[in-house]
Amino acid sequence: MDTEKRPQMSCDTCRFREKAEKASASFLGKIWIWHTRFCPGWKRYVRTKWEHGEAAPPVGSLRGYWQNR
């Protein structure tokens, strides 16, 4: 794992993500989960969190990064 500080990414401050995490069973939450399956920015965000040893995002596709932890 990398010991450098992870760069700030747009997903860190995304209002859409924040609302979906508060109510993951809502319609907005379901759209967010669907969106994370193909969004290249989300894939990069999840990968960099994993590479820097940070906790998994509570909502959204984890793409298998945390399966072996």
C-alpha positions in Angstrom: 0.0 0.0 0.0 1.1 3.5 -0.7 1.9 5.8 2.2 1.4 9.0 0.3 -1.8 11.0 1.0 -4.6 10.2 -1.4 -5.4 13.1 -3.8 -8.7 14.8 -3.4 -11.2 13.5 -6.0 -14.6 14.8 -7.2 -16.3 11.7 -5.6 -15.1 13.0 -2.2 -17.5 16.0 -2.4 -20.2 14.7 -4.7 -23.6 15.7 -3.4 -25.3 12.9 -5.4 -23.1 10.3 -3.6 -23.7 11.9 -0.2 -27.5 11.8 -0.6 -27.4 8.2 -1.8 -25.3 7.1 1.2 -27.8 8.6 3.6 -30.7 6.7 1.9 -29.3 3.8 -0.1 -32.8 2.1 -0.4 -34.3 5.2 -2.0 -34.8 5.7 -5.7 -31.8 8.0 -5.8 -29.7 5.4 -3.9 -30.6 2.8 -6.4 -29.7 5.1 -9.3 -26.4 5.8 -7.6 -25.6 2.0 -7.2 -26.5 1.5 -10.9 -24.3 4.5 -11.9 -21.2 3.1 -10.0 -21.3 0.0 -12.2 -20.0 1.8 -15.2 -18.6 5.2 -14.1 -14.9 5.4 -14.8 -14.4 8.1 -12.2 -16.0 5.9 -9.5 -13.7 3.0 -10.5 -10.7 5.3 -10.1 -12.0 6.6 -6.8 -12.5 3.2 -5.3 -9.1 1.9 -6.6 -7.2 4.9 -5.1 -9.0 4.5 -1.7 -8.0 0.8 -1.7 -4.4 1.5 -2.8 -4.1 4.0 0.1 -5.5 1.6 2.7 -8.7 3.6 3.3 -12.1 2.1 4.2 -14.5 0.9 1.5 -17.2 3.3 0.4 -20.5 2.4 2.2 -22.6 2.5 -1.0 -21.7 1.5 -4.6 -19.9 -1.2 -6.4 -16.7 -2.2 -4.7 -15.4 -4.0 -7.8 -13.8 -6.7 -5.7 -11.1 -4.5 -4.1 -12.1 -5.4 -0.5 -12.8 -9.1 -1.0 -9.5 -10.2 0.3 -9.3 -7.8 3.3 
